[in-house]
Amino acid sequence: MEEKETIIETSKTASRNNKTFSFIRKKNFLITVLAIIVLTILEFTTDFIEITIGSLIELTNPLRPRSGTIWDLHQKDQIANEQLKEIRNTIPDQQEDIADIGDLGELRRILDEQQSVMIGAEQFRGLYNQIPTRFAYEIIPPFDLLKLAHSRKWIWTRITRGENSLAFHFLDGDKQFLMDTYPSFSVLYEISDGEHRTIVALDSIDIFIGRTISREQFFRVFDELSNSMKLRLINNPFLLVKWDRKIEKIGISRYAIGNIVTIGFQINQGIYNEVFSFEASDLAVHNFIERLNKLYPELNFAFPEGRYSEFPESN
C-alpha cells in the first residue's frame, strides 16, 4: 500500500513539474513575441518620426537663411545653367551659318564682305584641291587632312579673315575644335592641276593582278604610318586628298627594281575609271605590307620580287 502511495505521489509531482515547464515555455514564447511586436512598433515609429522631421525641414527651407557650402554650390550651379542658356540663345541657327561656296573666287568675296564663313567638310575638300600644293600645305598638311577626314569626326570648317592671316578651324558636329591653322592670305590666289595617266582598271595590268586591296584596307594602314614613311610611299599626297573617296582600289606591283616599287590607284571618275601610279621606296612598301598582313592576315600579301615589269603606257 505504501508503495502505491509513493508511486501516486511521484506521478503527481512529475505532472506538476511538466505543467510548470510547459508554462515557462509558453511564457518565454509570449515574451519573445511581445518583444518582436514592440521592436516593430518602435521601428515604424522611428521611421514616421524621421519622415515627419524631414518634411518639416523641407517645408521650412524657404524660411531658413541660405548659407553654407551646399547652398553656395547650388547657387553657382544655377548661375552656370543660366549662362549656358544665354550662350545657346546667342548661337545662330546652324543652317543659316553654312555657306555654299564653289570656288576660291567666291570664298574671297564672302570673306571680304563677312570676314568669316562656315562651310561643310566636303566643300572644304573641293576648295583645298584648287589650291597649289605649296600653299595648301600651309592650310593643313595633306596627311593630317586625310586622317581628320577618315576619323569621321570632322563635319565643319570655319574660315576667318584676320588682319594679316587667315584662320581655319576644323570642327566636329557639335562645333568643337579638332584642329586649327593660321596660313597667310596667299593661299587663296592660285589654282593647280595634277598629272595623271589613264587606264581602264588595275586588274587589267599584269603587275597588279592579284595584288590589289580596298580603299578601307589601304587607309587603315596608311593613316597610322609616320609622315616620312607616307612620303616614301606617295610622293604627292595632295592627290590623295583630291581623290580620297573616289579611290576604288590600290595595287602594289609584284616586282621591284633597285629600291623602287610601283603603286597604282584606281580612281572612279563617274562614267570611267583612271589609274594613277607612284614610285615608292621598297623599304616603305615592305613596312606597309608587314602592317597590312598583321591587320588582314587572310590577305597573306607577298612582298615584291627583285625584278621589274614596265608600267603600261596609256593609249
Steps between C-alpha positions, in 0.01 A plus 500: 500500500778736588667425168179597317477828683865570422443433129189720495686780678790478256261508208328812635837669552611420142168632367543824694858536367383448141230761541751743648748443215224535242389827660858632497537416130172672415602797707838527319324473164255774594785722620688447171191577291431808710861619459476459122174695492650778711812522279283509187289780644814692597645458149187632333477779756863600435444501124188710545689746719786524247259556210312762701819685593624484138170641372512781755858588399402501132199725570712745697781518236376831359486650852854406602808707396669373180861471609763231511692292245198311364301817436803666337552205264130493416501871424812467278338212313189709431711794380700269268179353353364849432828601329489190279145584397608853407792365292269257316260784422781709348618220266333539157311215341742253341329499160524879475874491574600259221602655167486338157836579334621346176837663432776712650374821340166467675675420828714817472191710429310368802800546729538859379134566583444295816853434637392147600324207337399144597510221239451123505785251486430402138496865387833555668651199324383639166662838572816337634549316172501835313792637701865447392673237707761742637217715641258220593759359740478826699127449553531139614758233407340237273571211736330686784202575278467135396516378858250767606259398222531128573430552871141596403498769768570794269173659383555878469779746417485862609720738298569843649688791349728687739722804448804311373391139458213255472373265770370152418314324782411136438195406712296194588120471482462697823738772369773399742863556387685207344784703346581859403756663267594859409637530144575818305258669256697363202340154530187633325651625174625213283359180350698191403435187294627149570678267255351158431488201265180344373445122500182293526561303823779382727403135454576526127865583572726197535709631793186565706298183428418338835683786675218745577342609828197714582505869589402419861782247539757740353410800716467297819872423468608823329346736759708344779838532323740781580493796258850421375396143421184624327707725275716202401182328384315796343717794394201722417253463789287789373369266233375265772304790647358576156402139427428368850142367472534436128771241563364153425806281551877514534753267338857424605729371226622144530845617382766744617798653323778615726313661788190609302155338506205625292172572679182554297172669595173431320284814508128506424430802278130430453453337161861378476796398716852639510819347633777714649842364591767591754857382542538395864800402712530122540572553871173690544313236298641221718399693813152554359454132402616380843236715671240401239553128564474551877164676462373275218678162533253346255659707219843337549639778278838406350795740489614624154752287314839639408426573136290749306227506237439826314177681588278499187471827317153649447351498153 
